[in-house]
């Protein structure tokens, strides 16, 4: 049995608690939070160790891994403390509000040989996984355009604040919502070469953006569009759709299904014909031992747990890939601050060391600076 602990008992923390606690190969040893009411409930009904200080938790218990589900601004310090303690770490998204710190943490985890994963659960949705498989098979040829949209009802009035709509705590729509869309685009075709004209608008929030629109350019000249709004009450919950156009066809996927249009060709993937094809997430999803909100939430936790057991570093959503997502988000913010300049580099102009680190790991993909 893997001995684990959970830091953070908010919405995602409670979800992770239910999933981890039900996993047949995991013993949840301790939890940590600062909310007295929540801790009182856990103390009364669960019987596991309760902490208000995460340092005490990781120092006083023999653990294999830690799950972190706190507000975003705490991620970097908590992840670093756990890595230095020699613990495998699963961290909720977004990984780090400072992408350069995220890259340093990815390097630290890799140097120590510690399994690391970030909670980008869309990488575990059946329809999106099938899209990735078909892209790897190059069934729609060379990609020339990608578009991701995400809408939902998170901030619908001016009154009331939480850590999510505080700039230094959650990062607003860009980091809380748009990062999912950015990460999906990165997962499918890799990060963009540069970020073009971008808009960050406030609708109800005072401190952060509520909608994000941005243009991407990729290494092969392909274009990309990002459209995200978390103040859209026409959706009951977050709705994310990804569309990709290639020289041999087109694919569109969301949580429910994938639609694939293929031009006539001599070879087509098994189960697909020329013209339109539709496959549903229900037929593309493996069953899980515990269902909560969607199979993908349990699937991502099990993916991490199995990687820890096997000491396998190649998780589907690693600290490094999450850092790449953070870098793109940071470039979107810079591009929005420079609307007349047109293009923002993935990196700040002064961070030569971070540029060199990523050049060596990605073959110079992001070597271009602000035009």
N, C-alpha and C positions, 0 to 999 in steps of 0.2 A: 504493500500500500504506500502510495506517495503521500507524504505529510505536507499539507499546504496551509496557507493562511490567506485571509482576505482583508485588504485595507480599503475602507470606504464602504458605507452601507446606505448609499442613496439609491436612486432608481435602478441603475445598472448594477450596483453592488448587491442589492437584494436579489436581483435576477441571477447574478453569478453565484450567490450563496445557495440558492435553490438548486441550480444546475450542478455545482461542484459537490454539494452535500449529498446529492443523489447518485453520484458517479460510483460505480462498484469498485474502482481501483484507487480511490482517493479517500484520505482521512482529513477532514477539515479541522485543524487543531485550534485555531484562534482567529478572532476578528478584531478590527480596530476601527473606531470612529469617535467623533467628539459629541455626537448628539445624545444627550442623556436619555431621552425617551426611548430611542431605538435600542440603546444598550440595555436599558432596564428590561425591555421585552426579550432580548436575547439572553440576558442573565436569568430570567425567570423560566424561559421555555426551552432553551437549547442545551444548556449545560456545558458549552464550550468556553474556553478562556476569552475574557473580554479585556481589551486595552483601549486607552485613549491616546497612547503615544506609540507610534509605529516602530520607533527605535527600540523601545522596551520589548515589543513583540518579537522582532527578528533576532534580538540578542538573547532572549530568555527561552526560546523554543528551538528544538531540533527540527529543521524544516528542509524540504527539498525544493519547494517552489512557493512563489507568492503571486497572488492576483491583486492588481491595483486598480481601483475604480473610484478615484477621488476627482475633485475638480482639476482641470488641466494644469493649472499653475503649479500644482504640487508634484506633478509626474516626475520631473527631472531629478529632484532631490531624493525622492523615494526610490526611484529606479536605481540611481547610483548607489544608495545605501544598501539596497538588496544585492546588487551585483558585487559590491565590495565584500559582502558577507558570503559570497559564493552561491547565491540562490538563483535558480531559474526564474524568469519573470514574464508574466503576462500583464500587459498594461492596456487600459482602455484608451481609445482614441479621443482627441488627437494626441499624438505621442508627446511632442514638446512644442510649446509656443515659440521657443527659440530653436529654429531648425539646426543651427550649428551645434548646439548642445546635444540635440538628438543624434547627430552624426557621431559626436564623441562617445555617447553612450552605446551606440551600435558597435563602434570599434572596441570599446571596453568589453562588451559581452562576447564579441568574437575572439578577442585575445584570451579571455578566461574560459572559452569553450562552454559558455552557458546558453541554454536554449532561451530564445526571446521571441515574443509575439505581441502584436498590437491588435486590438479588437475591431478590425475592419470586417464585420460579419458578412458584408455583401460578397466577399470572396468565397463564401461558403453557400451561397444561394444556388440552387440547381440550375436555373436558367442562365445565370451569369457564368457558372462553371462550364456549361455546354458551349457558350459563346467563346470562352477562352480556348476550349479544346478545338473548336472549328477554326479559330484564328491561327492556332499553332499548326493546323493542317493546311493553312493557306487556301481554304475553300473559296473565299471571296477575292482572292488575288491580292494585289497591292493596295494597301489602304490609302485613301486620299481624303477622307473626312471622318471625324468622330464627334458626336454630340451627346452630352449628358445633361439631364434635367432632374431636379429634385425639388419637390414642393411639399409643404406641410404646415400644420397649425400649431406652431410653438409659441410665437409672440403675437397676440391678437389684440392687445390694448396697451395704452401708454402706462397705466398704473401697474405697480408691482415689479420687483426686480428679483433676479436669482443670479447665481454665479455664472450661468450660461450667457446672460446678456450684460456681463461686466467685462470690459475689454481686457483687464489684466488677470481675469480668473478663467473664463471660458473661451474668449476670443470671438464671440458673436457668431452670426450665420456662417461666415467664411470658415471658421475652424470647427464649428459644431455640426454643420450640415453639409456645406460645400466640400469639406474634406472627404466625405464619403464618395461624392461624385468624382473628385480629383483622383482619389485612390483607385476607383474602378477604371478610370481612363488609363492611369499608369499601369494597372494590372493587365489590361488588354493589349496595349501597344507600346508601353514604356512612357517615361516622362517627356514633356515637350522640350524642344530646344530653347524656346523663349515664350514669354507671355506678352500678348499685345494689349490692345485697348481694353480696359477693365472699368467697371462701375461697381462701387459699393454704396448702396442706398440705405438710409434709415427711414423706416416707416413709422414704427411705434417706439423703438428703443432710443435712448438718449446717448448711450456710450458706445454702441456697436452697430454694425450693419445688420439689416434684416433681409436684404436681397443682394445677390452677387451675379454679375454677368461679365464674362471674360472670353477673350480669343486666344487660342494657342497656335503655335507653329511647331511642327515636328521636324526631326532631322532629315527625313526624306521629302520634305516640302508639304506634307499633309497638313490640313487645317483642323482645328478643333474649336468647339464652342461649349461654354459652361453656362448654365442658366439655373439658378437656385434661389428659392424664396421660402423662408420659414414663417412668413406671416400670411399664408394662403389658406384661409378657412374653407375653401372649396374642397379640400382634401381632409378626410377624417384622420389620417395618419400619414407619416412620411411616404411619399410616392416617388420612386426613382426609376428613370427610364434611360437606357443607353442605346444609341443607334450608331452603326458603323457602315460606311460605304466603301466598297472596294471595286477593282476593275472587273471582277467576275460575279458581283452580287452585292447583297445588302443584308444586314442583320439588325434586329431590334429586340431588346430584352428588357423585362422588368421582373418584379418579384413573382409574377404568376406564370409567365411563359416566354419563349423565345420564338420569334418569327424570322425565317431565313428565306431569302429569295436568291436562287442560284440560276445563273445562265446555263444553257445546255453545254455539257462538257463530256469528254470521253470517260472521265472517272469522277464519281461523286461519292461522298462518304456514305457508309452503310446506313440505311434508313432514310436517306434524303433523295429527292427527285429534283429535276429541273423545274423551275417555277417556285411558287410559294410553299413553304413547309412550316408547320407549327408543332412545337413540342411544349408540354406543360411541366411546370416545376414538380408537380406531384409524381410524374413518371421519371423525373431526373434526380430525385432526392432519396438518399438512403435513410432508412428509419433510424431514429435515435432512442437512447434509453430513457430520455426525459424530455418532454416537450414543454417549452415555455416561449411564447411569442413567435416562434418559428424554429424549425429544425436547425437553421444556420447558427443560432446562438449556442446550442448544445454541441453542434459539430465543430465549431471553432475551439471550444474548451477541450473537447476530446482530442482534437488535432494537436493542441499544445501538450496535453497530458501524455499522449503516445510518443511525442517527440522527446519529452523529458525521460520517459522510460527507456527509449532507444538511444538516448544521447545524440539525437539527430538535430543538427543546426538549421536545416533547410526548411523552416516553417513557411507556410504560404504567405504570411503577413509579418515579416520580421521587422526588427527595429530599423534596419537599413531601408527597407522599402517604405516604412512609415516616415522616415526622415526625408525621403524623396518627396512624399506627399506634402510634408510640412514646408519643404523648400518651394514647391510650386505655389502653395497658399501664400507664402511670404512674397513671392514674386507678383502674385495677383494684387496684393496690397500695395506693393511699390508701384506697379503699373497704374493702379487707381489714383495714386498720389501724383502721377506724372502723365496726365491724359494727353498732353500735347507732345510728349516724347515718343509715345507709341509702343515701346518695347522695354520690358524689364528683364534683366538676367535672373536666373534662378538664385544667384548669389548676390550679396551686396558687393559693391565695387572694391571694398577694402579687404575682404576676406580671402586673401590669396591662398592661405594654408588650406581652407576648406575646399577651394577650387581644386587645388593640387590633389587633395585626398580623393575627391570624386573623380578627377581625371584618371587617376591610376586605377580606380575600381570600375569605371564605366567607359574607359577608352576615350575620354575627352568629350563625352556627350554634352556637358554643360559648360564648355570652355568659353562660349561667347558671352560678352559682357553687354551692358546697356549701350544701345546704339545712340 
